[in-house]
Amino acid sequence: MTQQTQQTPPADSTVQSARDSLATATPGRVTLRSLRKVYGDDASATPAVRDVDLDIEPGEFITLLGPSGCGKTTTLRMIAGFETPTAGEIRLDDDLLNKVAPNKRPMAMVFQSYALFPHLSVFDNVAYGLKLKKMPSARVTEEVETALTSMNLGPYRDRAPHQMSGGQQQRVALARALVMRPKVLLFDEPLSNLDAKLRVQMRGEIRRLQRRLGITTVFVTHDQDEAMTMSDRIVVMNVGVIEQVDTPEEIYRHPLSVFVADFIGRANFLDVDVQGIEDGSARVSVLGRQWTVPSHPEVEVDAPVTLLVRPESVRLSPTDGRAVTGSVGRVLSSMFYGESIEYDIETEAGNLVVSVADPHAHETFSPGDYLDVGFEEGRAWLMPVGDEPQ
Ligand SMILES: Nc1ncnc2c1ncn2[C@@H]1O[C@H](COP(=O)(O)OP(=O)(O)OP(=O)(O)O)[C@@H](O)[C@H]1O
């Protein structure tokens, strides 16, 4: 049996004061202008990133989110300097970075694979960059100890990376980034290799750390929960272009495109007839009734539209109806998740996914039941069906 050494974790206040001493005095502002990347020599090839404009505010936690191949990693690697832009500008505060080598940019990157040196101890991994900068060794020791304490890693300083769990290795990678006191912290899918529970725990840990340090942070992920729970703002990308930049709540409630509505959270799209539009709200008819719903500024009466209704905004109640027509729908299936129950409901406007929180507080329904189906008007969102980028 292996004997577990009981390590006394440092008091929370020790960790916090180590974090405070690493806090960023001047977080950087990152500006991307018409940023473009075409891989290879063929200028007519499809760009991986197309003319991206983005302002990342000092101290902001911004996430690049999108499906595989949408260009988020390429964008991050251009900010870091690992890829050269084909066109456009990258600025940190007022400085143009395009021609600045990665190791000369005041930025640090944390990778999915941790990228630790396997033959070096935790201490030496964290010290590596400072030694390259020829910092006097007493200062190196002091700085590394502070970074290790800030990540609760003091007791592990002499271990090799392979003697640590994935989560611990990722914290070493973070300490190694922080010790350089960067103006911008970059993360490339840093939690993908961790198991589900640890991933959730690390989200909170990274976010708290980032807030405490006040450091500008660019985080790449394809996991929408990660993006929603961690970010000040999310940049949703699709085939090399930015579809929307906004707070998680705005992106969820008021997506600017069908792609964003579908990619973030779950969505029901209803075909509706539009009767009129005024001051950001529209009168529509669907499910046998008239509704007044908030509407996207670019919706026009005669142009193609769809009504977004999130699963938790659908309202169900018993009915005497016995046919799927008008407001009457029929339960196709139900799934009990403990904290919520989910139904698939057939309606004349299409099948709806419905999520009811706290099932014990509500009447539950069974497959075959007929129900009156409605939704919370104020939480629906009428949006144009535009040309999605190819
Ligand atoms: N080194 C490369 N050479 C050629 N094409 C590349 C290279 N790296 C990426 N690409 C292409 O550029 C596009 C964008 O890739 P990128 O890795 O930026 O996307 P991503 O959104 O980060 O995807 P993932 O989540 O799968 O990493 C893809 O079509 C990809 O195949």
The ligand as an SDF file (V2000), in Angstrom:
LIG
                    3D

 31 33  0  0  0  0  0  0  0  0999 V2000
   -0.4670   24.4480  -40.0170 N   0  0  0  0  0  0  0  0  0  0  0  0
   -1.5350   24.4240  -40.8360 C   0  0  0  0  0  0  0  0  0  0  0  0
   -1.3980   24.2450  -42.1610 N   0  0  0  0  0  0  0  0  0  0  0  0
   -2.4630   24.2440  -42.9930 C   0  0  0  0  0  0  0  0  0  0  0  0
   -3.7340   24.4120  -42.5800 N   0  0  0  0  0  0  0  0  0  0  0  0
   -3.9330   24.5820  -41.2620 C   0  0  0  0  0  0  0  0  0  0  0  0
   -2.8590   24.6080  -40.3240 C   0  0  0  0  0  0  0  0  0  0  0  0
   -3.3770   24.8000  -39.0740 N   0  0  0  0  0  0  0  0  0  0  0  0
   -4.7120   24.9020  -39.2480 C   0  0  0  0  0  0  0  0  0  0  0  0
   -5.0470   24.7780  -40.5390 N   0  0  0  0  0  0  0  0  0  0  0  0
   -6.4090   24.8870  -41.1050 C   0  0  0  0  0  0  0  0  0  0  0  0
   -6.9400   26.1570  -40.7790 O   0  0  0  0  0  0  0  0  0  0  0  0
   -8.3010   26.0620  -40.4110 C   0  0  0  0  0  0  0  0  0  0  0  0
   -8.4940   26.6170  -39.0060 C   0  0  0  0  0  0  0  0  0  0  0  0
   -7.7990   25.7930  -38.0930 O   0  0  0  0  0  0  0  0  0  0  0  0
   -7.6860   26.0940  -36.5370 P   0  0  0  0  0  0  0  0  0  0  0  0
   -6.7780   25.0670  -35.9250 O   0  0  0  0  0  0  0  0  0  0  0  0
   -7.3520   27.5070  -36.3320 O   0  0  0  0  0  0  0  0  0  0  0  0
   -9.1890   25.8500  -36.0910 O   0  0  0  0  0  0  0  0  0  0  0  0
   -9.7750   25.6090  -34.6370 P   0  0  0  0  0  0  0  0  0  0  0  0
  -11.0300   26.3650  -34.6200 O   0  0  0  0  0  0  0  0  0  0  0  0
   -8.7820   25.9390  -33.5940 O   0  0  0  0  0  0  0  0  0  0  0  0
  -10.0840   24.0660  -34.6570 O   0  0  0  0  0  0  0  0  0  0  0  0
   -9.7920   22.9300  -33.5410 P   0  0  0  0  0  0  0  0  0  0  0  0
  -10.7790   23.1510  -32.4620 O   0  0  0  0  0  0  0  0  0  0  0  0
  -10.0480   21.6650  -34.2970 O   0  0  0  0  0  0  0  0  0  0  0  0
   -8.3750   23.1110  -33.0960 O   0  0  0  0  0  0  0  0  0  0  0  0
   -8.6950   24.5990  -40.5470 C   0  0  0  0  0  0  0  0  0  0  0  0
   -9.2940   24.4210  -41.7940 O   0  0  0  0  0  0  0  0  0  0  0  0
   -7.3560   23.8860  -40.4780 C   0  0  0  0  0  0  0  0  0  0  0  0
   -7.4040   22.6870  -41.2130 O   0  0  0  0  0  0  0  0  0  0  0  0
  1  2  1  0
  2  3  1  0
  2  7  2  0
  3  4  2  0
  4  5  1  0
  5  6  2  0
  6  7  1  0
  6 10  1  0
  7  8  1  0
  8  9  2  0
  9 10  1  0
 10 11  1  0
 11 12  1  0
 11 30  1  0
 12 13  1  0
 13 14  1  0
 13 28  1  0
 14 15  1  0
 15 16  1  0
 16 17  2  0
 16 18  1  0
 16 19  1  0
 19 20  1  0
 20 21  2  0
 20 22  1  0
 20 23  1  0
 23 24  1  0
 24 25  2  0
 24 26  1  0
 24 27  1  0
 28 29  1  0
 28 30  1  0
 30 31  1  0
M  END
$$$$
